[in-house]
Amino acid sequence: MKTSNKNILVTGAKGQLGSEIKHLSQWHDFDFVFTDIEELDITSRDEIKEFFSSQKFHTVINCVAYTAVDKAEEEEKQADLINHRAAENLAETCAEFQSNLIHISTDFVFDGKTFTPYTEEDKPHPVSVYGKTKWQGEKAVLKQTEQVVIIRTSWLYSSFGKNFVKTILKLAQERDSLNVVYDQIGTPTYARDLAKAIFAILVSEDFLPGLYHYSNEGAASWYDLAQAVVEIKGISCRIHPIETFEYPTPAQRPPYSILNKAKIKKTFSLEIPHWRTSLKSCLSLLQKQ
């Protein structure tokens, strides 16, 4: 695909989304700089400014996040440093150097007590440290720069890194049965699809700042997702549905966190695949690896 030549910085490049963006970058002629904490520690304001002083970036894609939801309950300061303060540092520097920012957030900013898909106008009310720190990050970013696209996504998985899909695939091949929660409803999101949406934003004629929601289409419980993995792969492991209280975790999860994607689809003319279609694509890719 032919695109205008722009310098793009991707932070958190070793994570699921960063890895997918790096994979897809070979089909675009943007000049990418991929960094993780070894190359750029965005918790350090001085380090970011020094990095930006050496080269100009048209757009920064911030994929850095503290995503250990349960661990965050006991490591609140660290979660806040990465999800809130570091995002604020990056946004402040983007504003100073006139760079656009694409910042990734989460469905966990909501409490899950509604039963209609969340729009960008719905007021966040996080129920976990992870969700709270991500919301604080959103607010801090919006205070620092107007040239920002914030994308909330949900239940991210990929052929890269650690995630629910890969965990289920591994355990299902080792065990006869698994217990999986069925009363938490959301939408699994293939990180490659989200990466493609980000490229659609990068190649659009105008940078259109705002808050957007992105996930795959459809809805599922964690049980549905696990069941789909074993069905698609033809694994004989039996998946047993259980209630949330039967699998207690340190962090509370929103019981319903489906995102309304009408805004991002209309703004960037996106067609979003159903979660099961994308799951098949990811599982097929994992089989080839």
N, C-alpha and C positions, 0 to 999 in steps of 0.2 A: 504493500500500500504506500503510495507516495504522500508524504506529509511535509509541511514546512519545517525547516531545520530549527529546532529549539533545544536548549539545554534543559534537561529534566533531572531533578534530584529525587531519588527514592530512598527514604530512610526505612530501617527495619527490613532490609532487602533479603534477609535469610529466613524470614517468616513465611507463612503460607501464601499470603497475598503478594508480598514482595517477590517471592520466588516465581509466582505465576506471571507477574508483570515482567520480570527479567526474561522468562521464557518467551513471552509474546513480543518482546522488544525487538527480536531479530527480524520481524516483518514490518518494522517501522524505521524511518530514518531520523528519528529524534536522536540527539546526543544524550545518552543516559549516563548518570553517575549513580551507582548503586552502593549504598553504605549500610553498615550495621554498627554496633557499638564500638567495634575495633577501629573503624575509620572515622566515625563521628558520634560522639556522645552528646545527644541533644539535651541531656540534663544539665550540661554546662553551657551557659549563655555565651561565655567568652570563646569557647571552642567553636560554637556555631558561627559566631560573627567572624572569627578568623577564617573559617572554612568558606564562608560566603564572600569574604574580601578577596579570595584568590580566584574566584570565577563567578560569573553572573548566571543565575538560574531563572528561566522563564516561569517554570512551575515546579513546586515541591509536592511530592506525594508522601504523606506521613503514614507509614504502616507500622510505626513503633507502638507497642501496647503491652501493658502488663495484663495477661489474659488468664492467669491462674486464679479462677474465680473463687475457689474455696481457700486457697492459700492467702488471698488478699485479705481475708477476714482477720488474720493475725499479722499481716504485713501491710497495714494500711498506709504507713508512711512511704514505703517503697512503691506501692500501687499509685499513690497520689503523686509521687515524684515523676513517675513515668507517664501516667495517663493524663495528668493535669499540668504540673509545672513544666515538664519537658515540652508538651504541646504548646504551652503559653510561650516558652522561650523561642520555639521555632516560628510561631505566628508573629511574634514581635520582630524577629529578624527578617521574615518575609516582607513585612510592612516596610521596614527600614530600607531594604534592598529592592523593593517594588517587584517582588516575586508573587505569583499566584500560589495558593495553597489548596491542596486536596487532602482533607483530614478524615480518617476513618473512625467511626464510632459504632455504637452497638444498640441492639434492641433492649438490652438490660437497663437502659435508662428509664424504662417503664415498669410499673408494678404488676402488670398482667391481670388487672382486676376488671378489665372491660372484655367484651366479646365481639367487638368489631375491629377490623384491622386499623392499626394506629397510623394516623396521618402526621405530617410534619407540624401541624398546628396543635396537636395534643400535648398537654403539659406533662413533662417527665416527672416521675416519682419513683426513683430507684429504691430497691429494697436490699441491695447488697453493697459492700464496699467497692467492688469492681464497678457496678453500675453508677454509684455516686461519684467515683473518681473520673469515670468517662464523661459524665454529665458536667462536672466541674471543668473538665478539659474543653468540652464544647463551648461553654460560656466564656472561658478565658480566651480561647481562640477568636471568638466573635468580637470580643472587646479589643483585641490587638490589631485585627485586620478586617477590612471589608471585602478584600479579594480572596474569599475562601469558599470552597465547596465542602460541606460536611456531608458525608455519606454514612448513614446508619445501616448496618447489615446484621444478619442473624445466622447462628448455627453454621459457622464457616467450616468447610472441610476442603481438602485438596490431596493430590498425590504427594505433595511435599509436606514435611513436618508431621507433628503428632495431632491427631484429631479423632473424633468419635467414630467416624466411618472406618478408619484404619484399625482402631482398637477393636471394634466389633468384628471386623473381618479376621483379625488375628485370633481373638478369643473363640469365635464360632468354629474355627478350624481345630481348636484344641479341646473344646468341651462339647458335651452332649446337649446342654441347655444353658440358657442365660436369662436372667431376670432384668427387665428393662422398664423404666417408668413410662406409663401411657397417659398420664393426666397433666402433662406439660405439652402445650401445643404451640408450634411455631413453623418456620419454614427453613429447611436445610438449604444452604447456599454454597454452590461450587465456586471456590475462589477464582477459578479461571473465568467464569462468567462475570464476576465482579470486576476482574482485571480488564475484560473486554469493554465493560461499561465505562471504566476509567479512560480507556483509549478513545472511546467515543466522545468523551468530554474533551480530551486533549486535541482531537482533530477538528472539533467544532469551530466554526468561524469566530465565534465570540465566547469568551469565558463568562459563564453565567453563574455568578455567586449565589449561594443559598444553601438551605438544608434540604437534603434528599434522603429518601428511603430506597434501599435496594436489597432484594433477596430473590431467590428463584420463585416461580409461580407455585401456587398450591399451598396446602397446609398438611402438617404431619405431627404426630407425637414422636418422642424418641423411640418408642416401641415400633411405630410404623416404619421409621427409618431403619432400625435394626432388622426388622422383618424383611424389608425391601433388599437389604444387603445380602441376606442369606438366600432369598428367593432368586435374585439375579445371578448369584454365584453358584446356585445349586448345591448349597451346603445343607447337610441334614440336621444341623443344630436347631433345637426347638427354642423359640423365643417366648418367654412367659411375661405377660403384662403385669406390672405391679403399680401400686399407688406411691406417690411421692413420700408419704410418711414411712413407707416400708424401706426406703433407701435414704436415710437421713444424711444431710451434708451440712458442713459449716455455714455455707452461704445459701440464702433463700433464692429460689429461682422464680421468675414470673410465670404463672401457670398458662398465660396466653400472651404471645408476643408476635403475632402476625403483623407484618408491615404493609401498609398501603403504598403501592409503587406508581400510582397514576402520574404523579408529578414528574418523576425522573423519566418515565416512558414518554410522556408528551414533550418534555423539554428537549430531550436528546434523541427522539425518534427511535427508542429502543424496543426490540422484541426480546422478551425474557423467556427462556426455556422453563418447562415444568421441572420441579426438583427431581422427579424420578428419571426423566430423560438425561439430565445432567449427571445424576448418580451413576447411570449406566456408562456414560462416557468416562467418568473418573475411574470406575472399577475396571473398565476395559484397559485403560492406561496403566493401572497398577499391575494388571496381569502381564503386560508386556515388559515391565521393569524387572 
